[in-house]
């Protein structure tokens, strides 16, 4: 029974090995003597003005999370579309309920102003 999982274990082992090799090569051949000049951000040959990092508004993260949420939920429509004829009326009603729940969430986010970009 465990033999069925051998391919997954081999895949995980190979990916971990590739990751360790990439990190090891970076440490082996990477820069050894960092200086302030090397650590400066490159800005088209000009000295940077202001801090290298700045705070982004929370609204950016909210829109990003909403995009991921609705994008993942749309992925659930593909298996339904494949077996649409086999599910019949029951499948149609279930998918309509799913889409109504999505639309309620979308309109809620819209009404709260989560999709507005200032």
Phi and psi in radians as a Rosetta constraint file:
Dihedral C 1 N 2 CA 2 C 2 CIRCULARHARMONIC -1.262 0.35
Dihedral N 2 CA 2 C 2 N 3 CIRCULARHARMONIC -0.269 0.35
Dihedral C 2 N 3 CA 3 C 3 CIRCULARHARMONIC -1.154 0.35
Dihedral N 3 CA 3 C 3 N 4 CIRCULARHARMONIC -0.445 0.35
Dihedral C 3 N 4 CA 4 C 4 CIRCULARHARMONIC -1.157 0.35
Dihedral N 4 CA 4 C 4 N 5 CIRCULARHARMONIC -0.452 0.35
Dihedral C 4 N 5 CA 5 C 5 CIRCULARHARMONIC -1.631 0.35
Dihedral N 5 CA 5 C 5 N 6 CIRCULARHARMONIC 0.071 0.35
Dihedral C 5 N 6 CA 6 C 6 CIRCULARHARMONIC -1.115 0.35
Dihedral N 6 CA 6 C 6 N 7 CIRCULARHARMONIC -0.667 0.35
Dihedral C 6 N 7 CA 7 C 7 CIRCULARHARMONIC -1.139 0.35
Dihedral N 7 CA 7 C 7 N 8 CIRCULARHARMONIC -0.696 0.35
Dihedral C 7 N 8 CA 8 C 8 CIRCULARHARMONIC -1.162 0.35
Dihedral N 8 CA 8 C 8 N 9 CIRCULARHARMONIC -0.744 0.35
Dihedral C 8 N 9 CA 9 C 9 CIRCULARHARMONIC -1.105 0.35
Dihedral N 9 CA 9 C 9 N 10 CIRCULARHARMONIC -0.714 0.35
Dihedral C 9 N 10 CA 10 C 10 CIRCULARHARMONIC -1.129 0.35
Dihedral N 10 CA 10 C 10 N 11 CIRCULARHARMONIC -0.694 0.35
Dihedral C 10 N 11 CA 11 C 11 CIRCULARHARMONIC -1.100 0.35
Dihedral N 11 CA 11 C 11 N 12 CIRCULARHARMONIC -0.791 0.35
Dihedral C 11 N 12 CA 12 C 12 CIRCULARHARMONIC -1.109 0.35
Dihedral N 12 CA 12 C 12 N 13 CIRCULARHARMONIC -0.714 0.35
Dihedral C 12 N 13 CA 13 C 13 CIRCULARHARMONIC -1.113 0.35
Dihedral N 13 CA 13 C 13 N 14 CIRCULARHARMONIC -0.778 0.35
Dihedral C 13 N 14 CA 14 C 14 CIRCULARHARMONIC -1.150 0.35
Dihedral N 14 CA 14 C 14 N 15 CIRCULARHARMONIC -0.735 0.35
Dihedral C 14 N 15 CA 15 C 15 CIRCULARHARMONIC -1.162 0.35
Dihedral N 15 CA 15 C 15 N 16 CIRCULARHARMONIC -0.691 0.35
Dihedral C 15 N 16 CA 16 C 16 CIRCULARHARMONIC -1.117 0.35
Dihedral N 16 CA 16 C 16 N 17 CIRCULARHARMONIC -0.712 0.35
Dihedral C 16 N 17 CA 17 C 17 CIRCULARHARMONIC -1.111 0.35
Dihedral N 17 CA 17 C 17 N 18 CIRCULARHARMONIC -0.765 0.35
Dihedral C 17 N 18 CA 18 C 18 CIRCULARHARMONIC -1.094 0.35
Dihedral N 18 CA 18 C 18 N 19 CIRCULARHARMONIC -0.706 0.35
Dihedral C 18 N 19 CA 19 C 19 CIRCULARHARMONIC -1.090 0.35
Dihedral N 19 CA 19 C 19 N 20 CIRCULARHARMONIC -0.803 0.35
Dihedral C 19 N 20 CA 20 C 20 CIRCULARHARMONIC -1.137 0.35
Dihedral N 20 CA 20 C 20 N 21 CIRCULARHARMONIC -0.660 0.35
Dihedral C 20 N 21 CA 21 C 21 CIRCULARHARMONIC -1.132 0.35
Dihedral N 21 CA 21 C 21 N 22 CIRCULARHARMONIC -0.740 0.35
Dihedral C 21 N 22 CA 22 C 22 CIRCULARHARMONIC -1.111 0.35
Dihedral N 22 CA 22 C 22 N 23 CIRCULARHARMONIC -0.758 0.35
Dihedral C 22 N 23 CA 23 C 23 CIRCULARHARMONIC -1.163 0.35
Dihedral N 23 CA 23 C 23 N 24 CIRCULARHARMONIC -0.730 0.35
Dihedral C 23 N 24 CA 24 C 24 CIRCULARHARMONIC -1.098 0.35
Dihedral N 24 CA 24 C 24 N 25 CIRCULARHARMONIC -0.736 0.35
Dihedral C 24 N 25 CA 25 C 25 CIRCULARHARMONIC -1.143 0.35
Dihedral N 25 CA 25 C 25 N 26 CIRCULARHARMONIC -0.643 0.35
Dihedral C 25 N 26 CA 26 C 26 CIRCULARHARMONIC -1.126 0.35
Dihedral N 26 CA 26 C 26 N 27 CIRCULARHARMONIC -0.702 0.35
Dihedral C 26 N 27 CA 27 C 27 CIRCULARHARMONIC -1.253 0.35
Dihedral N 27 CA 27 C 27 N 28 CIRCULARHARMONIC -0.592 0.35
Dihedral C 27 N 28 CA 28 C 28 CIRCULARHARMONIC -1.283 0.35
Dihedral N 28 CA 28 C 28 N 29 CIRCULARHARMONIC -0.804 0.35
Dihedral C 28 N 29 CA 29 C 29 CIRCULARHARMONIC -1.798 0.35
Dihedral N 29 CA 29 C 29 N 30 CIRCULARHARMONIC -0.007 0.35
Dihedral C 29 N 30 CA 30 C 30 CIRCULARHARMONIC -1.299 0.35
Dihedral N 30 CA 30 C 30 N 31 CIRCULARHARMONIC 3.059 0.35
Dihedral C 30 N 31 CA 31 C 31 CIRCULARHARMONIC -1.149 0.35
Dihedral N 31 CA 31 C 31 N 32 CIRCULARHARMONIC 2.400 0.35
Dihedral C 31 N 32 CA 32 C 32 CIRCULARHARMONIC -1.801 0.35
Dihedral N 32 CA 32 C 32 N 33 CIRCULARHARMONIC -0.464 0.35
Dihedral C 32 N 33 CA 33 C 33 CIRCULARHARMONIC -2.104 0.35
Dihedral N 33 CA 33 C 33 N 34 CIRCULARHARMONIC 1.441 0.35
Dihedral C 33 N 34 CA 34 C 34 CIRCULARHARMONIC -1.243 0.35
Dihedral N 34 CA 34 C 34 N 35 CIRCULARHARMONIC 2.417 0.35
Dihedral C 34 N 35 CA 35 C 35 CIRCULARHARMONIC -2.174 0.35
Dihedral N 35 CA 35 C 35 N 36 CIRCULARHARMONIC 2.963 0.35
Dihedral C 35 N 36 CA 36 C 36 CIRCULARHARMONIC -1.113 0.35
Dihedral N 36 CA 36 C 36 N 37 CIRCULARHARMONIC -0.636 0.35
Dihedral C 36 N 37 CA 37 C 37 CIRCULARHARMONIC -1.133 0.35
Dihedral N 37 CA 37 C 37 N 38 CIRCULARHARMONIC -0.721 0.35
Dihedral C 37 N 38 CA 38 C 38 CIRCULARHARMONIC -1.225 0.35
Dihedral N 38 CA 38 C 38 N 39 CIRCULARHARMONIC -0.526 0.35
Dihedral C 38 N 39 CA 39 C 39 CIRCULARHARMONIC -1.416 0.35
Dihedral N 39 CA 39 C 39 N 40 CIRCULARHARMONIC -0.166 0.35
Dihedral C 39 N 40 CA 40 C 40 CIRCULARHARMONIC -1.200 0.35
Dihedral N 40 CA 40 C 40 N 41 CIRCULARHARMONIC 2.457 0.35
Dihedral C 40 N 41 CA 41 C 41 CIRCULARHARMONIC -1.231 0.35
Dihedral N 41 CA 41 C 41 N 42 CIRCULARHARMONIC 2.482 0.35
Dihedral C 41 N 42 CA 42 C 42 CIRCULARHARMONIC -1.547 0.35
Dihedral N 42 CA 42 C 42 N 43 CIRCULARHARMONIC 2.188 0.35
Dihedral C 42 N 43 CA 43 C 43 CIRCULARHARMONIC -2.288 0.35
Dihedral N 43 CA 43 C 43 N 44 CIRCULARHARMONIC 1.206 0.35
Dihedral C 43 N 44 CA 44 C 44 CIRCULARHARMONIC 0.991 0.35
Dihedral N 44 CA 44 C 44 N 45 CIRCULARHARMONIC 0.619 0.35
Dihedral C 44 N 45 CA 45 C 45 CIRCULARHARMONIC 1.418 0.35
Dihedral N 45 CA 45 C 45 N 46 CIRCULARHARMONIC -0.011 0.35
Dihedral C 45 N 46 CA 46 C 46 CIRCULARHARMONIC -1.868 0.35
Dihedral N 46 CA 46 C 46 N 47 CIRCULARHARMONIC 2.646 0.35
Dihedral C 46 N 47 CA 47 C 47 CIRCULARHARMONIC -1.177 0.35
Dihedral N 47 CA 47 C 47 N 48 CIRCULARHARMONIC 2.363 0.35
Dihedral C 47 N 48 CA 48 C 48 CIRCULARHARMONIC -1.198 0.35
Dihedral N 48 CA 48 C 48 N 49 CIRCULARHARMONIC 2.570 0.35
Dihedral C 48 N 49 CA 49 C 49 CIRCULARHARMONIC -1.924 0.35
Dihedral N 49 CA 49 C 49 N 50 CIRCULARHARMONIC 2.207 0.35
Dihedral C 49 N 50 CA 50 C 50 CIRCULARHARMONIC 1.513 0.35
Dihedral N 50 CA 50 C 50 N 51 CIRCULARHARMONIC -3.131 0.35
Dihedral C 50 N 51 CA 51 C 51 CIRCULARHARMONIC -1.246 0.35
Dihedral N 51 CA 51 C 51 N 52 CIRCULARHARMONIC 2.686 0.35
Dihedral C 51 N 52 CA 52 C 52 CIRCULARHARMONIC -1.264 0.35
Dihedral N 52 CA 52 C 52 N 53 CIRCULARHARMONIC -0.464 0.35
Dihedral C 52 N 53 CA 53 C 53 CIRCULARHARMONIC -2.108 0.35
Dihedral N 53 CA 53 C 53 N 54 CIRCULARHARMONIC 2.586 0.35
Dihedral C 53 N 54 CA 54 C 54 CIRCULARHARMONIC -2.426 0.35
Dihedral N 54 CA 54 C 54 N 55 CIRCULARHARMONIC 2.736 0.35
Dihedral C 54 N 55 CA 55 C 55 CIRCULARHARMONIC -1.335 0.35
Dihedral N 55 CA 55 C 55 N 56 CIRCULARHARMONIC 2.370 0.35
Dihedral C 55 N 56 CA 56 C 56 CIRCULARHARMONIC -1.706 0.35
Dihedral N 56 CA 56 C 56 N 57 CIRCULARHARMONIC 2.578 0.35
Dihedral C 56 N 57 CA 57 C 57 CIRCULARHARMONIC -1.163 0.35
Dihedral N 57 CA 57 C 57 N 58 CIRCULARHARMONIC 2.680 0.35
Dihedral C 57 N 58 CA 58 C 58 CIRCULARHARMONIC -1.087 0.35
Dihedral N 58 CA 58 C 58 N 59 CIRCULARHARMONIC -0.504 0.35
Dihedral C 58 N 59 CA 59 C 59 CIRCULARHARMONIC -1.016 0.35
Dihedral N 59 CA 59 C 59 N 60 CIRCULARHARMONIC -0.609 0.35
Dihedral C 59 N 60 CA 60 C 60 CIRCULARHARMONIC -1.054 0.35
Dihedral N 60 CA 60 C 60 N 61 CIRCULARHARMONIC -0.809 0.35
Dihedral C 60 N 61 CA 61 C 61 CIRCULARHARMONIC -1.172 0.35
Dihedral N 61 CA 61 C 61 N 62 CIRCULARHARMONIC -0.638 0.35
Dihedral C 61 N 62 CA 62 C 62 CIRCULARHARMONIC -1.098 0.35
Dihedral N 62 CA 62 C 62 N 63 CIRCULARHARMONIC -0.775 0.35
Dihedral C 62 N 63 CA 63 C 63 CIRCULARHARMONIC -1.153 0.35
Dihedral N 63 CA 63 C 63 N 64 CIRCULARHARMONIC -0.689 0.35
Dihedral C 63 N 64 CA 64 C 64 CIRCULARHARMONIC -1.096 0.35
Dihedral N 64 CA 64 C 64 N 65 CIRCULARHARMONIC -0.762 0.35
Dihedral C 64 N 65 CA 65 C 65 CIRCULARHARMONIC -1.157 0.35
Dihedral N 65 CA 65 C 65 N 66 CIRCULARHARMONIC -0.713 0.35
Dihedral C 65 N 66 CA 66 C 66 CIRCULARHARMONIC -1.113 0.35
Dihedral N 66 CA 66 C 66 N 67 CIRCULARHARMONIC -0.680 0.35
Dihedral C 66 N 67 CA 67 C 67 CIRCULARHARMONIC -1.082 0.35
Dihedral N 67 CA 67 C 67 N 68 CIRCULARHARMONIC -0.818 0.35
Dihedral C 67 N 68 CA 68 C 68 CIRCULARHARMONIC -1.095 0.35
Dihedral N 68 CA 68 C 68 N 69 CIRCULARHARMONIC -0.739 0.35
Dihedral C 68 N 69 CA 69 C 69 CIRCULARHARMONIC -1.053 0.35
Dihedral N 69 CA 69 C 69 N 70 CIRCULARHARMONIC -0.894 0.35
Dihedral C 69 N 70 CA 70 C 70 CIRCULARHARMONIC -1.241 0.35
Dihedral N 70 CA 70 C 70 N 71 CIRCULARHARMONIC -0.526 0.35
Dihedral C 70 N 71 CA 71 C 71 CIRCULARHARMONIC -1.155 0.35
Dihedral N 71 CA 71 C 71 N 72 CIRCULARHARMONIC -0.760 0.35
Dihedral C 71 N 72 CA 72 C 72 CIRCULARHARMONIC -1.161 0.35
Dihedral N 72 CA 72 C 72 N 73 CIRCULARHARMONIC -0.669 0.35
Dihedral C 72 N 73 CA 73 C 73 CIRCULARHARMONIC -1.178 0.35
Dihedral N 73 CA 73 C 73 N 74 CIRCULARHARMONIC -0.561 0.35
Dihedral C 73 N 74 CA 74 C 74 CIRCULARHARMONIC -1.192 0.35
Dihedral N 74 CA 74 C 74 N 75 CIRCULARHARMONIC -0.486 0.35
Dihedral C 74 N 75 CA 75 C 75 CIRCULARHARMONIC -1.078 0.35
Dihedral N 75 CA 75 C 75 N 76 CIRCULARHARMONIC -0.487 0.35
Dihedral C 75 N 76 CA 76 C 76 CIRCULARHARMONIC -1.228 0.35
Dihedral N 76 CA 76 C 76 N 77 CIRCULARHARMONIC -0.236 0.35
Dihedral C 76 N 77 CA 77 C 77 CIRCULARHARMONIC -1.317 0.35
Dihedral N 77 CA 77 C 77 N 78 CIRCULARHARMONIC -0.453 0.35
Dihedral C 77 N 78 CA 78 C 78 CIRCULARHARMONIC -1.105 0.35
Dihedral N 78 CA 78 C 78 N 79 CIRCULARHARMONIC -0.900 0.35
Dihedral C 78 N 79 CA 79 C 79 CIRCULARHARMONIC -1.045 0.35
Dihedral N 79 CA 79 C 79 N 80 CIRCULARHARMONIC -0.601 0.35
Dihedral C 79 N 80 CA 80 C 80 CIRCULARHARMONIC -1.127 0.35
Dihedral N 80 CA 80 C 80 N 81 CIRCULARHARMONIC -0.742 0.35
Dihedral C 80 N 81 CA 81 C 81 CIRCULARHARMONIC -1.130 0.35
Dihedral N 81 CA 81 C 81 N 82 CIRCULARHARMONIC -0.517 0.35
Dihedral C 81 N 82 CA 82 C 82 CIRCULARHARMONIC -1.257 0.35
Dihedral N 82 CA 82 C 82 N 83 CIRCULARHARMONIC -0.692 0.35
Dihedral C 82 N 83 CA 83 C 83 CIRCULARHARMONIC -1.900 0.35
Dihedral N 83 CA 83 C 83 N 84 CIRCULARHARMONIC 0.480 0.35
Dihedral C 83 N 84 CA 84 C 84 CIRCULARHARMONIC -0.988 0.35
Dihedral N 84 CA 84 C 84 N 85 CIRCULARHARMONIC -0.836 0.35
Dihedral C 84 N 85 CA 85 C 85 CIRCULARHARMONIC -1.224 0.35
Dihedral N 85 CA 85 C 85 N 86 CIRCULARHARMONIC -0.506 0.35
Dihedral C 85 N 86 CA 86 C 86 CIRCULARHARMONIC -1.325 0.35
Dihedral N 86 CA 86 C 86 N 87 CIRCULARHARMONIC -0.465 0.35
Dihedral C 86 N 87 CA 87 C 87 CIRCULARHARMONIC -1.387 0.35
Dihedral N 87 CA 87 C 87 N 88 CIRCULARHARMONIC -0.505 0.35
Dihedral C 87 N 88 CA 88 C 88 CIRCULARHARMONIC 1.242 0.35
Dihedral N 88 CA 88 C 88 N 89 CIRCULARHARMONIC -2.633 0.35
Dihedral C 88 N 89 CA 89 C 89 CIRCULARHARMONIC -1.151 0.35
Dihedral N 89 CA 89 C 89 N 90 CIRCULARHARMONIC -0.657 0.35
Dihedral C 89 N 90 CA 90 C 90 CIRCULARHARMONIC -1.043 0.35
Dihedral N 90 CA 90 C 90 N 91 CIRCULARHARMONIC -0.792 0.35
Dihedral C 90 N 91 CA 91 C 91 CIRCULARHARMONIC -1.129 0.35
Dihedral N 91 CA 91 C 91 N 92 CIRCULARHARMONIC -0.644 0.35
Dihedral C 91 N 92 CA 92 C 92 CIRCULARHARMONIC -1.123 0.35
Dihedral N 92 CA 92 C 92 N 93 CIRCULARHARMONIC -0.770 0.35
Dihedral C 92 N 93 CA 93 C 93 CIRCULARHARMONIC -1.150 0.35
Dihedral N 93 CA 93 C 93 N 94 CIRCULARHARMONIC -0.746 0.35
Dihedral C 93 N 94 CA 94 C 94 CIRCULARHARMONIC -1.065 0.35
Dihedral N 94 CA 94 C 94 N 95 CIRCULARHARMONIC -0.732 0.35
Dihedral C 94 N 95 CA 95 C 95 CIRCULARHARMONIC -1.222 0.35
Dihedral N 95 CA 95 C 95 N 96 CIRCULARHARMONIC -0.620 0.35
Dihedral C 95 N 96 CA 96 C 96 CIRCULARHARMONIC -1.105 0.35
Dihedral N 96 CA 96 C 96 N 97 CIRCULARHARMONIC -0.711 0.35
Dihedral C 96 N 97 CA 97 C 97 CIRCULARHARMONIC -1.083 0.35
Dihedral N 97 CA 97 C 97 N 98 CIRCULARHARMONIC -0.755 0.35
Dihedral C 97 N 98 CA 98 C 98 CIRCULARHARMONIC -1.073 0.35
Dihedral N 98 CA 98 C 98 N 99 CIRCULARHARMONIC -0.781 0.35
Dihedral C 98 N 99 CA 99 C 99 CIRCULARHARMONIC -1.195 0.35
Dihedral N 99 CA 99 C 99 N 100 CIRCULARHARMONIC -0.644 0.35
Dihedral C 99 N 100 CA 100 C 100 CIRCULARHARMONIC -1.106 0.35
Dihedral N 100 CA 100 C 100 N 101 CIRCULARHARMONIC -0.728 0.35
Dihedral C 100 N 101 CA 101 C 101 CIRCULARHARMONIC -1.084 0.35
Dihedral N 101 CA 101 C 101 N 102 CIRCULARHARMONIC -0.723 0.35
Dihedral C 101 N 102 CA 102 C 102 CIRCULARHARMONIC -1.074 0.35
Dihedral N 102 CA 102 C 102 N 103 CIRCULARHARMONIC -0.781 0.35
Dihedral C 102 N 103 CA 103 C 103 CIRCULARHARMONIC -1.155 0.35
Dihedral N 103 CA 103 C 103 N 104 CIRCULARHARMONIC -0.642 0.35
Dihedral C 103 N 104 CA 104 C 104 CIRCULARHARMONIC -1.090 0.35
Dihedral N 104 CA 104 C 104 N 105 CIRCULARHARMONIC -0.782 0.35
Dihedral C 104 N 105 CA 105 C 105 CIRCULARHARMONIC -1.108 0.35
Dihedral N 105 CA 105 C 105 N 106 CIRCULARHARMONIC -0.693 0.35
Dihedral C 105 N 106 CA 106 C 106 CIRCULARHARMONIC -1.140 0.35
Dihedral N 106 CA 106 C 106 N 107 CIRCULARHARMONIC -0.812 0.35
Dihedral C 106 N 107 CA 107 C 107 CIRCULARHARMONIC -1.182 0.35
Dihedral N 107 CA 107 C 107 N 108 CIRCULARHARMONIC -0.589 0.35
Dihedral C 107 N 108 CA 108 C 108 CIRCULARHARMONIC -1.088 0.35
Dihedral N 108 CA 108 C 108 N 109 CIRCULARHARMONIC -0.818 0.35
Dihedral C 108 N 109 CA 109 C 109 CIRCULARHARMONIC -1.114 0.35
Dihedral N 109 CA 109 C 109 N 110 CIRCULARHARMONIC -0.660 0.35
Dihedral C 109 N 110 CA 110 C 110 CIRCULARHARMONIC -1.145 0.35
Dihedral N 110 CA 110 C 110 N 111 CIRCULARHARMONIC -0.815 0.35
Dihedral C 110 N 111 CA 111 C 111 CIRCULARHARMONIC -1.150 0.35
Dihedral N 111 CA 111 C 111 N 112 CIRCULARHARMONIC -0.594 0.35
Dihedral C 111 N 112 CA 112 C 112 CIRCULARHARMONIC -1.300 0.35
Dihedral N 112 CA 112 C 112 N 113 CIRCULARHARMONIC -0.166 0.35
Dihedral C 112 N 113 CA 113 C 113 CIRCULARHARMONIC 1.466 0.35
Dihedral N 113 CA 113 C 113 N 114 CIRCULARHARMONIC 0.291 0.35
Dihedral C 113 N 114 CA 114 C 114 CIRCULARHARMONIC -1.228 0.35
Dihedral N 114 CA 114 C 114 N 115 CIRCULARHARMONIC -0.351 0.35
Dihedral C 114 N 115 CA 115 C 115 CIRCULARHARMONIC -1.680 0.35
Dihedral N 115 CA 115 C 115 N 116 CIRCULARHARMONIC 0.015 0.35
Dihedral C 115 N 116 CA 116 C 116 CIRCULARHARMONIC -1.443 0.35
Dihedral N 116 CA 116 C 116 N 117 CIRCULARHARMONIC 2.388 0.35
Dihedral C 116 N 117 CA 117 C 117 CIRCULARHARMONIC -2.024 0.35
Dihedral N 117 CA 117 C 117 N 118 CIRCULARHARMONIC 2.092 0.35
